[in-house]
Amino acid sequence: MNESEYKNYKKAGDVLRKALKYALDNVEENSPLIEIASKIENIIRSYNAMPAFPVNISQNYVAAHYSPGIKDDSVIKKKAIVKIDIGVHINGYIADAAITISFDDSYEKLVKAAKEALKNVQEILKPGLSLGSIGKAVKSVADLYGVKPIANLTGHKIERYELHAGKSVPNVPSWNFSKVKEGEVYAVEPFMTNGEGLVIEGGNGHIYRVKSMRRLKDKELMNSLILIWEKYKSLPFSERWLKGTFKDPLSVLKKLIAVSRIHNYLMLIERKKGNVSQYEDTFIVHNDGAEPLARVLEL
């Protein structure tokens, strides 16, 4: 990693930390999700950075992949456990982090378990560590608190304009012998639940991503796809962000999904509807350890 890349990652992390701090200080019961997401995304833009994906606001048994849509009237529910997952990029260099905000003391174990698991991983992450052993570190904390890590949600290696760059970071022990290398960047995100420890797909999460730029016979639709690609490349985006680009964004997206050019993310929900917590930070791996970009554990 050269100095310019490092500076971009560091700036992305600094902006991300400001966005997370805003969420921590301002998210309350009955807050409209669309206002929270829009405000956080605008804070990111105000620092000459860009959202790396739409702000995810996932409540209770929804583990991930929910961002408010264009006509969303959802609010923060009473006594909810809320995951706020935010991504920031500077010229494609991405920092990704999440916090959990609880409005019910009964979720204390879930929140502490996810946060402590992230701390455990931060302390051991360095070159030569097998990715499978990270899952062991997460699971050991879950066992202490009497909760379960979500087995089919993982962290991920990050590269420029790529949120998921090939390597996965497990939340349970696994036979993943792939080694962490100096200069790599990883998002580590322990999810904890009082449910079964597995997620399944739910309803529309209002998050999209270009999955193919193969030419279309419909020139107008192809031009729409090109416009989206030029704005967001391979990164996820919100239907809300297309309001100024298209007269009817939902119609354009529906057509592009039908011809397999756009992927529509569905919510990920805990299979037994157990409540879910999450903590996440992005780490640059140095020769003697790992540097957290958003410093989530210090918030």
C-alpha positions in Angstrom: 0.0 0.0 0.0 1.5 3.3 -1.0 1.2 6.6 0.9 -1.6 8.0 -1.3 -3.8 4.9 -0.8 -3.1 5.0 2.9 -4.1 8.6 3.2 -7.4 7.9 1.3 -8.2 5.1 3.7 -7.4 7.2 6.7 -9.6 10.1 5.5 -12.4 7.7 4.8 -12.1 6.3 8.3 -12.1 9.8 9.9 -15.3 10.8 8.0 -16.9 7.5 8.9 -16.2 8.1 12.6 -17.9 11.5 12.4 -21.0 9.9 10.7 -21.1 7.1 13.4 -20.8 9.7 16.2 -23.7 11.6 14.7 -25.8 8.4 14.7 -24.8 7.6 18.2 -25.8 11.0 19.5 -29.0 11.6 17.4 -30.8 8.3 16.7 -33.9 8.0 19.0 -37.1 6.0 19.2 -39.6 7.2 16.6 -36.9 8.9 14.5 -37.8 8.5 10.8 -35.3 6.2 9.1 -35.3 8.2 5.9 -34.2 11.3 7.9 -31.5 9.4 9.7 -30.1 7.9 6.5 -30.3 11.1 4.4 -28.6 13.2 7.2 -25.7 10.7 7.6 -25.2 10.4 3.8 -25.1 14.2 3.5 -22.7 14.5 6.4 -20.4 12.2 4.5 -20.7 14.3 1.3 -20.0 17.5 3.3 -16.5 16.2 3.9 -15.8 15.7 0.2 -16.3 11.9 0.6 -19.0 9.6 -0.7 -21.2 6.9 0.8 -19.7 3.5 -0.1 -23.3 2.1 0.2 -26.6 3.4 1.4 -26.8 3.7 5.2 -28.1 0.5 6.6 -30.6 0.8 9.5 -31.6 -2.7 10.6 -33.8 -3.2 13.6 -34.4 -6.2 15.9 -34.4 -9.5 14.0 -33.3 -7.7 10.8 -29.6 -8.3 10.7 -28.5 -6.4 7.7 -29.3 -4.9 4.3 -32.2 -2.5 5.1 -31.9 1.1 3.9 -35.0 3.3 3.7 -36.5 3.6 0.2 -37.9 6.6 -1.7 -41.3 6.5 0.0 -40.3 5.0 3.3 -42.3 6.0 6.4 -40.5 3.6 8.8 -39.3 4.9 12.2 -37.1 3.6 15.0 -39.3 1.2 16.9 -39.9 1.4 20.6 -37.4 -0.6 22.6 -35.6 -1.6 19.4 -32.1 -2.9 19.0 -30.7 -1.0 16.0 -27.7 -1.7 13.8 -26.3 1.4 12.0 -23.9 0.3 9.2 -22.1 3.0 7.3 -19.6 3.0 4.5 -17.5 5.9 3.2 -15.1 6.0 0.2 -12.5 8.5 -1.0 -11.7 7.8 -4.6 -12.9 4.2 -4.2 -10.9 3.6 -1.0 -13.5 2.2 1.4 -14.0 2.3 5.2 -17.0 0.3 6.5 -18.1 0.2 10.1 -21.2 -0.4 12.3 -22.5 0.2 15.8 -25.5 -1.1 17.7 -27.8 1.3 19.6 -30.2 -0.4 22.1 -33.3 1.1 23.5 -34.0 -1.8 25.9 -31.6 -2.9 28.7 -32.5 -6.5 28.1 -30.3 -6.4 25.0 -27.2 -5.6 27.0 -25.6 -9.0 26.6 -26.1 -8.9 22.8 -24.5 -5.5 22.5 -21.6 -6.2 24.8 -20.9 -9.6 23.0 -20.6 -8.0 19.6 -18.4 -5.2 20.8 -16.1 -7.4 22.8 -15.8 -9.9 19.9 -14.6 -7.0 17.7 -12.1 -6.1 20.4 -10.9 -9.7 20.5 -10.2 -9.7 16.8 -8.6 -6.3 16.8 -6.0 -7.6 19.3 -5.0 -10.6 17.3 -5.3 -9.4 13.7 -1.8 -9.4 12.0 0.0 -10.9 9.1 0.1 -14.7 9.2 -3.1 -15.1 11.1 -5.5 -17.7 9.5 -9.0 -16.3 8.8 -10.5 -19.4 10.4 -9.0 -18.5 13.7 -10.8 -15.2 13.7 -14.1 -17.1 13.8 -12.8 -18.9 16.8 -12.1 -15.6 18.6 -15.6 -14.4 17.9 -17.3 -17.6 19.0 -15.4 -17.7 22.3 -16.9 -14.3 23.3 -20.4 -15.4 22.2 -20.1 -18.5 24.4 -19.1 -16.3 27.4 -22.3 -14.2 27.0 -24.6 -17.1 26.2 -25.5 -15.9 22.7 -24.7 -17.1 19.2 -22.6 -15.6 16.4 -24.4 -15.5 13.0 -22.6 -18.3 11.1 -23.6 -17.2 7.6 -22.7 -13.5 7.9 -19.0 -12.7 7.5 -16.6 -9.9 7.4 -14.7 -9.3 4.1 -11.5 -8.2 2.5 -11.8 -4.7 0.9 -10.1 -3.4 -2.3 -10.6 -0.2 -4.3 -14.2 0.1 -5.3 -14.7 -3.5 -4.1 -16.6 -4.0 -0.8 -16.3 -7.8 -1.0 -12.9 -8.6 -2.5 -12.7 -12.4 -2.4 -11.7 -13.3 1.2 -14.3 -13.7 3.9 -13.8 -13.2 7.6 -15.9 -15.9 9.5 -17.8 -15.3 12.7 -17.6 -19.0 13.7 -14.6 -21.4 13.7 -13.9 -22.7 10.2 -11.4 -24.6 8.1 -10.4 -21.3 6.4 -6.6 -21.5 6.3 -6.2 -18.5 4.1 -3.7 -16.1 5.8 -3.9 -12.4 6.5 -1.2 -10.5 4.7 0.5 -7.2 5.4 -1.1 -4.3 3.4 -4.5 -6.0 3.2 -7.7 -4.2 4.3 -10.5 -6.1 6.1 -13.9 -5.2 7.5 -14.5 -7.3 10.6 -18.1 -7.5 11.7 -19.3 -9.8 14.5 -23.1 -10.3 14.5 -24.6 -11.8 17.7 -28.1 -13.1 18.3 -30.3 -14.7 20.9 -31.9 -16.7 18.0 -30.6 -19.6 15.9 -27.5 -18.0 14.6 -28.5 -18.1 10.9 -30.0 -15.5 8.5 -32.3 -15.9 5.6 -33.5 -13.4 3.0 -36.5 -11.3 3.8 -38.2 -8.4 1.9 -36.8 -5.6 -0.3 -33.9 -3.8 1.4 -34.0 -0.9 -1.2 -30.3 -1.4 -1.9 -29.0 -2.1 -5.5 -25.8 -2.7 -7.4 -24.8 -2.9 -11.0 -23.9 -6.5 -11.7 -23.5 -6.5 -15.5 -22.7 -3.9 -18.2 -23.5 -6.2 -21.1 -25.1 -4.2 -23.9 -28.9 -4.0 -24.1 -30.9 -3.6 -27.3 -33.1 -1.0 -25.6 -30.9 2.1 -26.1 -32.7 4.2 -23.5 -32.4 1.5 -20.9 -28.7 1.0 -21.8 -28.2 4.8 -21.3 -29.9 4.6 -17.9 -27.5 1.7 -16.9 -24.5 3.7 -18.1 -25.6 6.7 -16.0 -25.9 4.6 -12.9 -22.5 2.9 -13.5 -20.8 6.3 -14.0 -22.1 7.4 -10.6 -21.7 4.3 -8.5 -19.4 1.9 -10.3 -19.6 -1.5 -8.6 -20.7 -0.1 -5.3 -24.2 -0.5 -3.8 -26.6 2.5 -4.1 -30.0 3.6 -3.0 -33.1 4.2 -5.0 -33.3 7.5 -3.1 -30.1 8.6 -4.8 -31.6 8.3 -8.3 -34.4 10.9 -7.7 -32.6 13.7 -9.5 -31.4 11.4 -12.3 -34.6 9.7 -13.5 -38.3 10.8 -13.5 -39.3 7.4 -12.2 -36.3 5.7 -10.5 -38.3 2.6 -9.4 -39.5 1.9 -12.9 -36.0 2.1 -14.3 -34.6 -0.2 -11.6 -37.4 -2.7 -12.1 -36.6 -2.9 -15.9 -32.9 -3.3 -15.2 -33.5 -6.0 -12.6 -35.7 -7.8 -15.1 -32.8 -8.0 -17.6 -30.2 -9.0 -15.0 -28.2 -5.8 -15.1 -29.0 -4.7 -11.5 -29.0 -6.7 -8.3 -31.6 -5.9 -5.7 -30.5 -6.8 -2.2 -33.1 -8.3 0.1 -33.1 -7.8 3.9 -31.2 -10.5 5.9 -33.3 -11.6 8.8 -32.5 -14.0 11.7 -34.2 -17.3 10.8 -35.9 -17.7 14.2 -36.5 -14.0 14.5 -34.0 -13.6 17.3 -32.7 -10.1 17.9 -29.4 -9.2 16.4 -26.4 -7.0 17.4 -23.4 -5.9 15.3 -20.1 -4.1 15.7 -17.8 -3.5 12.8 -14.6 -1.7 11.9 -12.2 -1.7 8.9 -8.6 -2.5 9.5 -5.4 -2.0 7.6 -3.0 -4.8 8.3 0.5 -3.6 9.2 3.6 -5.8 9.9 3.0 -5.7 13.7 -0.8 -5.6 14.0 -3.9 -3.9 12.5 -5.0 -0.3 12.5 -8.8 0.4 12.9 -9.9 3.2 10.6 -13.1 4.3 12.3 -12.0 3.4 15.9 -15.4 2.2 16.7 -14.4 0.7 20.0 -13.5 4.2 21.3 -16.9 5.8 20.5 
